[in-house]
Amino acid sequence: MATRAAHGGHTVSTSKLLSRFPKTQKAISYAASVADTTIMVDNSREPRHAFTLCRVQIKADVVYDRRNERGAAPASIAEWMNRVSPSAAA
């Protein structure tokens, strides 16, 4: 949100954003199930970890899921992924 506002876009309150999360997460989950290819990245962390690859899915084939890699996925990523792609939760 801060980046959009810094480039002249409108702002949305944090409370409004948080209230939208459940609906948005359901939409992401549904979209991934019908898309030809889905690439999920996390951009919520500090810049050096921005756009961390989390999941790649081609049709129903999961090509990559961060939760299945050696070492635990950061808690914030695992929590988000368990909401948007629970069928693949490790």
C-alpha positions in Angstrom: 0.0 0.0 0.0 2.8 2.4 0.9 4.4 1.9 -2.5 1.2 2.7 -4.3 0.6 5.8 -2.2 4.2 6.9 -2.8 3.6 6.8 -6.5 0.5 8.9 -6.4 -2.1 6.2 -5.8 -4.9 6.2 -3.3 -4.5 4.7 0.2 -6.7 2.2 2.0 -6.8 1.9 5.8 -5.0 -1.1 7.4 -8.3 -2.1 9.0 -10.0 -2.2 5.6 -7.2 -4.2 4.1 -7.3 -6.7 6.9 -11.1 -7.0 6.6 -10.6 -8.0 2.9 -8.1 -10.7 3.5 -10.4 -13.7 4.0 -12.3 -12.9 0.7 -9.1 -12.3 -1.2 -7.5 -15.5 0.1 -10.6 -17.5 -1.0 -10.4 -15.9 -4.4 -6.7 -16.8 -4.7 -7.4 -20.4 -3.8 -10.2 -20.7 -6.4 -8.2 -18.9 -9.1 -5.2 -21.3 -8.6 -7.5 -24.3 -9.0 -8.7 -23.1 -12.5 -5.6 -21.3 -13.8 -3.3 -22.9 -16.4 -0.3 -21.9 -14.4 0.0 -20.3 -10.9 3.1 -18.7 -9.5 2.7 -17.5 -5.9 5.3 -15.2 -4.3 5.4 -13.5 -1.0 6.1 -9.8 -1.1 5.3 -9.0 2.6 8.8 -9.2 4.0 11.8 -6.9 3.9 13.2 -5.9 0.5 16.0 -8.5 0.5 13.4 -11.3 0.8 10.8 -9.6 -1.4 9.1 -11.8 -3.9 10.1 -15.1 -2.3 8.9 -17.9 -4.5 6.3 -19.9 -2.6 4.5 -22.2 -5.0 4.4 -23.1 -8.7 1.4 -25.1 -10.1 0.7 -26.1 -13.7 -2.9 -27.2 -13.9 -3.3 -29.7 -11.0 0.5 -30.5 -10.9 2.3 -28.8 -8.1 5.8 -28.2 -9.4 7.2 -26.4 -6.4 5.9 -25.7 -2.9 8.1 -24.0 -0.4 6.5 -25.9 2.5 8.0 -29.1 1.0 11.6 -27.8 0.9 14.4 -28.6 3.4 14.1 -26.3 6.4 10.9 -24.8 7.6 9.2 -22.1 5.6 9.1 -18.8 7.4 6.0 -18.8 9.6 4.3 -15.9 7.8 4.7 -17.7 4.4 3.5 -21.1 5.7 0.5 -19.5 7.4 -0.5 -17.6 4.2 0.0 -20.6 2.0 -2.1 -22.9 4.3 -5.0 -20.5 3.7 -4.6 -20.1 -0.1 -3.5 -23.6 -0.9 -4.6 -25.8 2.0 -4.9 -29.0 -0.1 -1.1 -28.9 -0.5 -0.3 -28.0 3.1 2.6 -30.1 4.3 
